[in-house]
Amino acid sequence: MTEDYKPTDNAIAERVNGILKTEVIYRERRFKNIQEASERIASFIGFYNEKRPHASIGMKVPSKVHTENSKQLRMW
């Protein structure tokens, strides 16, 4: 994700990658094939954006915050 491989260069992307690994990849058995892995990861991305509350945006879901017109309170 970063040119010189420092996680602090793109902390938000690194955080999302970490969440994906801990909540999906490390918890499940090995995927049968790339298709199964792609489908499971795509499903998690939908959950992450549509249903999973985020502490950094006031326990709201990203899709709702994205469509709000008011000023957002960022907690990071």
C-alpha positions in Angstrom: 0.0 0.0 0.0 2.9 2.4 0.5 6.1 3.0 -1.5 8.6 2.4 1.2 6.5 -0.2 3.2 5.9 1.9 6.3 2.4 1.2 7.8 2.3 4.8 9.1 2.4 6.2 5.6 -1.2 5.1 4.9 -2.6 4.2 8.3 -6.2 4.1 7.3 -5.6 1.6 4.5 -3.4 -0.5 6.8 -6.1 -0.5 9.5 -8.7 -1.7 7.0 -6.4 -4.5 5.9 -5.8 -5.5 9.5 -9.5 -5.6 10.2 -10.1 -7.8 7.1 -7.4 -10.2 8.2 -8.5 -10.5 11.8 -12.2 -10.6 11.2 -12.3 -12.8 8.1 -9.1 -14.3 6.8 -7.5 -15.6 10.1 -10.9 -16.8 11.5 -11.8 -19.0 8.5 -10.5 -22.2 7.1 -8.5 -22.0 3.9 -10.5 -20.9 0.9 -11.0 -23.6 -1.7 -10.0 -21.3 -4.6 -9.6 -17.7 -5.6 -13.3 -17.4 -6.5 -14.4 -18.4 -3.0 -11.9 -16.0 -1.4 -13.0 -13.1 -3.7 -16.7 -13.8 -2.8 -16.0 -13.9 0.9 -13.9 -10.8 0.9 -16.5 -8.9 -1.2 -19.2 -10.0 1.2 -17.1 -8.6 4.1 -16.6 -5.3 2.3 -20.3 -4.9 2.0 -20.8 -5.7 5.7 -17.9 -3.3 6.6 -19.4 -0.4 4.7 -23.2 -1.1 5.3 -23.6 -2.7 8.7 -20.4 -2.6 10.9 -20.4 0.5 13.2 -17.1 2.3 13.4 -15.9 3.9 16.6 -13.9 6.5 14.6 -17.0 8.0 13.1 -19.3 8.0 16.2 -20.5 4.3 15.9 -22.1 5.0 12.6 -21.7 2.9 9.5 -19.6 4.3 6.7 -22.3 4.3 4.0 -24.6 6.4 6.2 -21.8 8.9 7.0 -20.8 9.1 3.4 -24.3 10.3 2.4 -24.8 12.8 5.3 -24.4 16.5 4.5 -23.5 17.7 8.0 -20.0 18.1 9.3 -18.6 14.8 10.4 -17.0 14.3 13.9 -13.8 12.3 13.4 -12.6 10.6 16.5 -9.1 9.8 15.4 
